[in-house]
Amino acid sequence: MLHAKRIHPPSQDYELTEDGRALTTFSLRRGRIGARFTLSGADYQVRTHRFSGVYELLDAGGSVVATTDRVRRSWNMTCSGRVIRFRQTAAAGREYTMAGDDGVPVGTIRRTGHVHSETTADLPGLDPALQVFALVVVLLRRRRKRAAAIRSTSLAGG
């Protein structure tokens, strides 16, 4: 199981561990589109398409490893011709469930911790880089929704 925890809240820097063993770190800082991480010596980039809500996982050479469709309550991740379905199963995006090929839930991504500063991902059967990608996508979606709410509140004068 993957566990992402903010290094120093309220920063957007995260440390990622698997079963208590440090894997990598990544940052979701403002102004940065996506995130970068290194896993088992390989560099990856999560690229965000701002207006479409689509995310891509790129390897060090810039080749697309995986993509999502528009991330909403239900979304799909496509990699190597395989489509993996995710569905929001708790209010405010606190939990997403990964469905198997038969539609039965087989994994989860769940925000936990004080003020949701931690996120866990239990996504059996997925390559570790794809697990990290799915977890980062959920965190980026949360940041995007929170920023939109702040903008709409400030535009409304509240």
Phi, psi and chi 1 to 4 in degrees:
 res  aa     phi    psi   chi1   chi2   chi3   chi4
   1 MET       -  134.4 -179.9 -179.4  -42.6      -
   2 LEU   -87.5  145.9  -62.4  179.1      -      -
   3 HIS  -137.2  116.8 -176.6 -110.3      -      -
   4 ALA  -106.5  129.9      -      -      -      -
   5 LYS  -134.0  135.8 -178.1  176.4 -177.3  178.2
   6 ARG   -61.3  135.6  -77.1 -169.3 -165.0  165.7
   7 ILE   -70.5  -48.3  -64.1  171.8      -      -
   8 HIS  -140.4   89.2  -61.6  -70.2      -      -
   9 PRO   -56.6  140.4  -22.2   31.4      -      -
  10 PRO   -93.3   19.9   35.3  -35.5      -      -
  11 SER   -62.1  168.7   81.8      -      -      -
  12 GLN  -110.0   25.5  -67.5  -66.1  -48.6      -
  13 ASP   -95.2  130.9  -63.3  -27.7      -      -
  14 TYR  -122.0  146.5  -72.1   83.4      -      -
  15 GLU  -107.9  133.0  177.3 -179.2   43.5      -
  16 LEU  -111.7  128.2 -172.5   66.5      -      -
  17 THR  -125.3  157.6   60.2      -      -      -
  18 GLU  -128.0  116.7 -179.4  177.0   37.5      -
  19 ASP    50.4   42.8  -58.9  -35.0      -      -
  20 GLY    83.5   -4.5      -      -      -      -
  21 ARG  -100.8  126.7 -175.9 -178.2   47.3  118.6
  22 ALA   -62.0  131.3      -      -      -      -
  23 LEU  -108.2  -54.1  -78.0 -178.0      -      -
  24 THR  -166.5  175.9 -170.4      -      -      -
  25 THR  -128.6  157.7   59.1      -      -      -
  26 PHE  -153.7  161.9   57.4   90.1      -      -
  27 SER  -127.5  139.9  178.1      -      -      -
  28 LEU  -116.2   38.6  -53.9  178.6      -      -
  29 ARG   -60.0  151.5  -71.0 -172.1 -154.3  140.4
  30 ARG   -58.3  147.1  -83.4 -179.9   38.4  159.9
  31 GLY    83.8  -16.2      -      -      -      -
  32 ARG   -92.6  131.2 -176.9  176.3  -77.6 -178.1
  33 ILE   -94.9  100.8  -60.9  175.6      -      -
  34 GLY    98.0 -147.8      -      -      -      -
  35 ALA  -158.2  163.6      -      -      -      -
  36 ARG  -128.2  144.7  -66.2  179.6 -173.7  -84.7
  37 PHE  -152.6  158.4   63.1   91.8      -      -
  38 THR  -117.6  131.3  -59.0      -      -      -
  39 LEU  -135.8  121.7 -162.9   59.8      -      -
  40 SER    52.5   40.2  -59.6      -      -      -
  41 GLY    82.3   -4.5      -      -      -      -
  42 ALA  -103.8  136.0      -      -      -      -
  43 ASP   -90.8  140.5  -65.8  -33.1      -      -
  44 TYR  -134.2  154.7  -64.8   93.8      -      -
  45 GLN  -131.2  135.1  176.7 -175.2    0.3      -
  46 VAL  -101.0  117.1  177.9      -      -      -
  47 ARG  -104.9  133.8 -177.7  168.1   53.7 -169.6
  48 THR  -105.3  133.8  -56.6      -      -      -
  49 HIS   -99.2  102.5  -65.4  -88.3      -      -
  50 ARG   -49.6  -49.2  -82.0 -172.4 -169.3 -150.0
  51 PHE   -86.3  -21.1  -60.2  108.6      -      -
  52 SER   -96.8  -19.0   66.3      -      -      -
  53 GLY    75.1   19.7      -      -      -      -
  54 VAL   -97.9  143.6  169.6      -      -      -
  55 TYR  -123.4  149.2  -61.0   87.0      -      -
  56 GLU  -132.1  144.0  -66.9  176.4  -37.2      -
  57 LEU  -104.1  121.8  176.7   63.9      -      -
  58 LEU  -113.4  142.8  -52.3  172.3      -      -
  59 ASP   -84.8 -177.9   63.9   14.5      -      -
  60 ALA   -60.2  -29.3      -      -      -      -
  61 GLY   -83.8   -2.3      -      -      -      -
  62 GLY    89.3    4.6      -      -      -      -
  63 SER   -78.6  142.2  -61.3      -      -      -
  64 VAL   -76.3  123.8  175.5      -      -      -
  65 VAL   -94.6  -40.0  175.8      -      -      -
  66 ALA  -153.9  154.7      -      -      -      -
  67 THR  -136.5  161.3   62.5      -      -      -
  68 THR  -117.4  160.7   69.0      -      -      -
  69 ASP   -85.5 -169.2   53.4   10.8      -      -
  70 ARG   -60.1  124.0 -173.5  174.9 -177.4  126.9
  71 VAL   -83.7  114.3  177.5      -      -      -
  72 ARG  -134.7 -147.7  -63.0 -178.9  178.9 -166.4
  73 ARG   -63.7  -35.3  -72.7 -170.0  172.2  125.3
  74 SER  -123.1  138.4  -66.4      -      -      -
  75 TRP  -154.7  162.3   53.6  -78.5      -      -
  76 ASN  -123.2  144.7  -60.9  -45.2      -      -
  77 MET  -113.2  130.7  176.2  171.3   58.3      -
  78 THR  -115.1  129.3  -55.4      -      -      -
  79 CYS  -151.3  133.3   54.2      -      -      -
  80 SER    50.2   40.0  -57.1      -      -      -
  81 GLY    77.3   -1.4      -      -      -      -
  82 ARG   -98.8  138.0  179.6  178.0  172.0 -157.6
  83 VAL  -109.0  123.9  176.4      -      -      -
  84 ILE  -112.5  124.8  -59.8  142.7      -      -
  85 ARG   -97.2  137.5  -61.1 -179.3 -166.1  -38.3
  86 PHE  -124.1  146.1  -69.8   86.7      -      -
  87 ARG  -141.6  135.4 -175.2  172.8   57.1   89.1
  88 GLN   -68.7  128.0 -177.5  177.2  -44.5      -
  89 THR  -121.5    5.4   51.9      -      -      -
  90 ALA  -142.2  152.7      -      -      -      -
  91 ALA   -59.3  152.2      -      -      -      -
  92 ALA    57.6   28.3      -      -      -      -
  93 GLY    67.0   24.7      -      -      -      -
  94 ARG   -71.5  -22.9  -74.9 -173.6 -165.3   92.5
  95 GLU  -149.2  137.6 -179.2  178.5  -74.6      -
  96 TYR  -123.2  140.7  -73.5   86.3      -      -
  97 THR  -109.6  135.1  -59.6      -      -      -
  98 MET   -93.4  129.4 -179.9  178.6   81.7      -
  99 ALA   -98.2  143.9      -      -      -      -
 100 GLY   -77.2 -178.5      -      -      -      -
 101 ASP   -60.2  -27.4  -66.3  -26.1      -      -
 102 ASP   -91.6    4.2   55.2    1.2      -      -
 103 GLY    87.7   -4.9      -      -      -      -
 104 VAL   -80.6  134.9  174.9      -      -      -
 105 PRO   -58.8  131.8  -22.2   31.9      -      -
 106 VAL  -126.5   -9.4  -65.7      -      -      -
 107 GLY  -160.7  167.4      -      -      -      -
 108 THR  -141.7  155.2   58.8      -      -      -
 109 ILE  -125.0  121.4  -58.3  171.9      -      -
 110 ARG  -133.5  129.8 -177.1  177.4  -64.6  127.3
 111 ARG   -81.8  132.3  -72.7 -169.7   -7.7 -124.1
 112 THR  -138.8 -172.0   59.1      -      -      -
 113 GLY    80.9  172.1      -      -      -      -
 114 HIS   -61.5  128.9 -179.3   65.8      -      -
 115 VAL    44.8   38.2  -66.8      -      -      -
 116 HIS    53.8   40.3  -55.7  -65.5      -      -
 117 SER   -84.0   -0.2   61.2      -      -      -
 118 GLU  -129.9  152.2  -60.6  177.2   31.5      -
 119 THR  -141.4  137.0  -57.1      -      -      -
 120 THR  -116.7  149.3   59.2      -      -      -
 121 ALA  -135.1  122.5      -      -      -      -
 122 ASP  -119.3   94.0 -175.0   13.8      -      -
 123 LEU  -125.6   73.6  -56.0  170.9      -      -
 124 PRO   -63.0  145.4   21.4  -28.9      -      -
 125 GLY    88.5   -6.3      -      -      -      -
 126 LEU  -100.1  144.1  -78.3 -174.4      -      -
 127 ASP   -56.6  143.0  177.8   73.6      -      -
 128 PRO   -53.0  -39.8  -28.1   35.6      -      -
 129 ALA   -63.7  -36.5      -      -      -      -
 130 LEU   -70.9  -33.9  -63.0  177.0      -      -
 131 GLN   -63.6  -45.5  -68.9 -177.1   43.6      -
 132 VAL   -63.2  -42.6  175.1      -      -      -
 133 PHE   -56.6  -50.2  175.6   53.1      -      -
 134 ALA   -60.7  -41.6      -      -      -      -
 135 LEU   -64.4  -45.1 -173.0  143.0      -      -
 136 VAL   -63.6  -39.1  169.4      -      -      -
 137 VAL   -59.0  -44.3  164.0      -      -      -
 138 VAL   -63.3  -41.4  167.1      -      -      -
 139 LEU   -66.7  -40.7  -68.6  171.4      -      -
 140 LEU   -65.8  -39.0  -73.4  167.9      -      -
 141 ARG   -61.7  -43.3  169.0  148.1  166.3   77.6
 142 ARG   -61.5  -44.4  177.1  175.6  179.9 -104.9
 143 ARG   -62.7  -40.8 -175.8 -177.2   75.9  171.8
 144 ARG   -63.8  -44.3 -178.9 -179.4  178.5  149.2
 145 LYS   -66.1  -39.6  -73.7 -173.4   64.1  132.1
 146 ARG   -65.6  -41.7 -166.0  171.3   62.3 -131.8
 147 ALA   -64.8  -39.2      -      -      -      -
 148 ALA   -65.1  -39.2      -      -      -      -
 149 ALA   -65.5  -39.6      -      -      -      -
 150 ILE   -66.3  -43.1  -69.9  168.4      -      -
 151 ARG   -61.3  -43.6  -81.4 -167.3  -56.2  -86.3
 152 SER   -68.6  -33.0   67.4      -      -      -
 153 THR   -69.0  -42.9  -59.3      -      -      -
 154 SER   -69.8  -34.0   65.0      -      -      -
 155 LEU   -70.6  -29.7  -69.7  174.4      -      -
 156 ALA   -80.0   -5.5      -      -      -      -
 157 GLY    84.4   17.3      -      -      -      -
 158 GLY  -112.4      -      -      -      -      -
